[in-house]
Amino acid sequence: MYMSDSTQDGNTPGAASAAAETEYEVPEPTIFENAYQVSIDYVEKHNILQIFQEITEKLVYSKPDDPLQFILMEVQSMIDARQAEMERISEENKDV
């Protein structure tokens, strides 16, 4: 608990000091997670390394003239495949 300096040292000049006295709870310090571990967890959760590895393997094998366009097309292909899988699962759940 915190009290103003004037009340802590015993100098209380009447009602004015009672109004000036401030009491409040000091909040507990926020504990932050280890940023490195949070990053590792994210990469593992979303299979980021596997995604980059797959794209890189295809890129090196294909050796396209425009690597950025190739990467873009691969990412779009992965997004389309994921969307199709989600739609297939949704349709299966409707049939049940």
PLY file of the C-alpha trace (Angstrom):
ply
format ascii 1.0
element vertex 96
property float x
property float y
property float z
element edge 95
property int vertex1
property int vertex2
end_header
0.00 0.00 0.00
1.30 3.49 -0.86
0.80 6.59 1.26
1.95 10.07 0.36
5.24 11.32 1.85
3.52 13.84 4.11
1.63 11.11 5.98
4.52 8.67 6.10
6.79 11.06 7.97
4.09 12.04 10.47
3.44 15.59 9.17
-0.37 15.59 9.10
-1.67 19.16 9.14
-5.37 18.38 9.67
-8.12 17.59 7.20
-6.16 18.76 4.15
-3.62 16.01 4.63
-6.34 13.37 5.01
-7.67 14.33 1.58
-4.16 14.37 0.14
-3.38 10.90 1.48
-3.46 8.43 -1.37
-3.75 4.71 -0.85
-3.72 2.18 -3.68
-2.59 -1.33 -4.39
0.58 -1.74 -6.39
-0.18 -4.18 -9.22
1.89 -7.33 -9.58
4.52 -7.01 -12.31
3.52 -8.50 -15.63
5.44 -11.63 -16.47
6.20 -11.84 -20.16
6.81 -15.13 -21.89
10.21 -15.78 -23.37
10.02 -14.17 -26.83
12.26 -16.84 -28.34
10.07 -19.66 -27.05
6.90 -17.89 -28.23
8.44 -17.65 -31.71
9.46 -21.31 -31.72
5.99 -22.35 -30.59
4.39 -20.31 -33.40
6.70 -21.78 -36.06
5.97 -25.31 -34.84
2.23 -24.78 -34.50
1.89 -23.52 -38.08
4.49 -25.83 -39.68
6.39 -22.83 -41.04
9.66 -24.70 -41.55
7.94 -27.47 -43.51
6.16 -24.93 -45.72
9.41 -23.15 -46.57
11.23 -26.41 -47.08
8.60 -27.68 -49.52
8.58 -24.43 -51.51
12.38 -24.25 -51.55
12.70 -27.85 -52.78
10.26 -27.19 -55.62
11.99 -23.89 -56.44
15.45 -25.44 -56.66
14.18 -28.40 -58.67
12.19 -26.26 -61.12
14.66 -23.35 -61.39
12.06 -20.94 -62.79
13.08 -17.71 -64.52
10.92 -15.72 -62.10
11.42 -17.24 -58.63
9.11 -14.76 -56.88
6.25 -15.56 -59.23
6.92 -19.26 -58.68
6.85 -18.81 -54.90
3.63 -16.82 -55.16
2.00 -19.55 -57.23
3.12 -22.24 -54.77
1.72 -20.31 -51.82
-1.55 -19.75 -53.67
-1.67 -23.46 -54.48
-1.23 -24.29 -50.78
-3.99 -21.85 -49.83
-6.33 -23.35 -52.44
-5.57 -26.90 -51.22
-6.24 -25.89 -47.61
-9.53 -24.23 -48.62
-10.61 -27.31 -50.59
-9.80 -29.53 -47.60
-11.84 -27.29 -45.29
-14.78 -27.41 -47.71
-14.52 -31.20 -47.98
-14.55 -31.55 -44.20
-17.49 -29.17 -43.96
-19.44 -31.24 -46.50
-18.62 -34.47 -44.63
-19.90 -32.95 -41.40
-23.18 -31.95 -43.08
-23.76 -35.56 -44.14
-23.42 -36.86 -40.58
0 1
1 2
2 3
3 4
4 5
5 6
6 7
7 8
8 9
9 10
10 11
11 12
12 13
13 14
14 15
15 16
16 17
17 18
18 19
19 20
20 21
21 22
22 23
23 24
24 25
25 26
26 27
27 28
28 29
29 30
30 31
31 32
32 33
33 34
34 35
35 36
36 37
37 38
38 39
39 40
40 41
41 42
42 43
43 44
44 45
45 46
46 47
47 48
48 49
49 50
50 51
51 52
52 53
53 54
54 55
55 56
56 57
57 58
58 59
59 60
60 61
61 62
62 63
63 64
64 65
65 66
66 67
67 68
68 69
69 70
70 71
71 72
72 73
73 74
74 75
75 76
76 77
77 78
78 79
79 80
80 81
81 82
82 83
83 84
84 85
85 86
86 87
87 88
88 89
89 90
90 91
91 92
92 93
93 94
94 95
